[in-house]
Amino acid sequence: MTQETEKKKNVIDLLESACLAIAGAALIILMFLTSADTILRYFFRAPLTGVVEISEEYLMVAIIYLPLSFVYTHGGHIKVELLERFFPERLKAKFVVFNNVVGLILFLLITYCSVPVVYDALVFKEHSAAALAYPMAPAYMMVTIGAALVSIRTIQILGGWLKLDH
């Protein structure tokens, strides 16, 4: 592995780790906000304003999209193995490559289509329709970052398999 490849790998690992940490923090914040909102709503009849919207539009997006690359890289994604166990070993390997190629195409499309959405949200200063009217660009950006990192990891995985085939 060349020094440049190692440096790129380290940058991707760093980004992935940062995304994982942000997702973990978002999960903890979601837990505390939901608990506080529930306690205030049912015991004091005074719910927190915007908790549902922030949870849906920011925290859940962070929890789902930011760690996606890490989960994918470590094989934690959902797989349907119902028919796969009946395939011969050679066909299984080709099936895994096919699934990765299809996944790569889908995540590249998500990345490609979400970039203009982020750009427009930044340029036009798009805000949520919630009472707090917070900016939406960061939420859209998390989708783009998550999908882009999964795309990069899938390319790395496919590149490793292509080298093994030669």
C-alpha positions in Angstrom: 0.0 0.0 0.0 1.5 3.4 -1.0 1.8 6.3 1.3 -0.8 8.3 -0.6 -3.3 5.4 -0.4 -2.5 5.0 3.3 -3.1 8.7 3.8 -6.5 8.6 2.0 -7.4 5.5 4.0 -6.6 7.4 7.2 -8.7 10.4 6.1 -11.7 8.2 5.4 -11.2 6.4 8.7 -11.1 9.7 10.5 -14.2 11.0 8.8 -16.0 7.7 9.5 -15.0 7.9 13.2 -16.2 11.5 13.4 -19.5 10.5 11.9 -19.8 7.6 14.3 -19.1 9.9 17.3 -21.6 12.5 16.1 -24.2 9.7 15.6 -23.6 8.4 19.1 -23.9 11.9 20.5 -27.2 12.4 18.5 -28.5 9.1 20.0 -27.7 10.3 23.6 -29.3 13.7 22.9 -32.4 12.0 21.4 -32.7 9.9 24.5 -32.4 12.9 26.9 -34.7 15.1 24.9 -37.4 12.4 24.6 -37.2 11.6 28.3 -37.3 15.3 29.3 -40.2 16.0 26.9 -42.1 13.0 28.2 -41.6 13.9 31.9 -42.5 17.6 31.2 -45.5 16.6 29.1 -47.1 14.1 31.5 -46.2 15.4 34.9 -46.2 19.2 34.3 -48.3 19.5 31.2 -45.6 21.6 29.6 -43.9 19.8 26.6 -40.7 21.1 25.1 -41.3 23.0 21.9 -39.8 21.4 18.7 -38.6 18.1 20.2 -40.5 16.0 17.7 -39.3 18.0 14.7 -35.7 18.2 15.8 -35.7 14.5 16.6 -37.1 13.6 13.1 -35.3 16.1 11.0 -31.8 16.2 12.7 -31.2 13.5 15.3 -32.7 10.5 13.5 -31.0 11.5 10.2 -27.7 11.7 12.1 -28.3 8.3 13.8 -29.1 6.6 10.5 -26.9 8.2 7.8 -23.7 9.1 9.6 -22.7 5.6 10.9 -23.9 3.9 7.7 -20.4 3.6 6.2 -19.0 2.1 9.4 -21.8 -0.4 9.7 -21.4 -1.3 6.0 -17.7 -1.7 6.3 -18.0 -4.0 9.3 -20.7 -6.2 7.7 -23.5 -5.0 10.0 -25.9 -4.1 7.2 -29.1 -6.1 6.7 -28.6 -9.1 4.4 -31.2 -11.5 3.0 -29.6 -14.9 3.2 -32.7 -17.0 2.6 -31.7 -18.2 -0.9 -28.0 -17.5 -0.7 -27.3 -20.7 1.3 -28.4 -22.8 -1.6 -25.9 -21.1 -4.0 -22.6 -22.8 -4.9 -19.6 -20.9 -3.3 -18.5 -19.4 -6.7 -21.9 -18.0 -7.3 -22.1 -16.6 -3.7 -19.0 -14.5 -4.3 -20.4 -13.1 -7.6 -23.7 -12.4 -5.8 -21.9 -10.4 -3.1 -20.1 -8.4 -5.8 -23.3 -7.8 -7.7 -25.0 -6.6 -4.5 -22.2 -4.3 -3.8 -22.3 -2.8 -7.3 -26.1 -2.3 -7.0 -25.5 -0.7 -3.6 -22.8 1.5 -5.0 -25.0 2.7 -7.8 -27.8 3.6 -5.3 -25.6 5.4 -2.9 -23.9 7.3 -5.7 -27.3 8.4 -6.9 -28.3 9.5 -3.4 -25.0 11.4 -3.1 -25.4 13.0 -6.6 -29.1 14.0 -6.0 -28.6 15.3 -2.5 -25.7 17.7 -3.4 -28.0 20.2 -5.2 -30.5 19.9 -2.3 -27.8 20.9 0.2 -26.6 23.7 -2.1 -30.1 25.1 -2.5 -30.8 24.9 1.2 -27.6 26.9 1.9 -28.2 29.5 -0.8 -31.9 30.0 -0.1 -31.4 29.6 3.7 -34.1 27.0 3.9 -35.6 26.6 7.4 -37.9 24.0 8.9 -41.6 24.6 9.1 -41.4 23.9 12.8 -42.0 26.6 15.4 -38.2 26.9 16.0 -37.5 27.5 12.2 -34.0 26.0 12.3 -31.9 25.6 9.1 -32.3 22.5 7.1 -29.0 22.4 5.3 -27.1 20.5 8.0 -29.7 17.7 8.0 -29.5 17.4 4.2 -25.7 17.5 4.5 -25.7 14.5 6.8 -27.5 12.4 4.1 -24.9 13.5 1.5 -21.9 12.8 3.8 -23.3 9.4 4.8 -24.1 8.3 1.3 -20.7 9.6 0.0 -18.8 7.7 2.7 -20.7 4.4 1.9 -19.9 5.0 -1.8 -16.2 5.4 -1.1 -16.1 2.3 1.2 -17.9 0.3 -1.4 -15.4 1.3 -4.1 -12.6 0.3 -1.7 -14.2 -3.0 -1.1 -14.9 -3.7 -4.8 -11.3 -2.6 -5.6 -10.0 -5.1 -3.1 -12.1 -7.9 -4.7 -11.0 -6.9 -8.2 -7.3 -7.2 -7.1 -7.9 -10.6 -5.7 -9.5 -11.8 -9.0 -6.3 -11.1 -11.0 
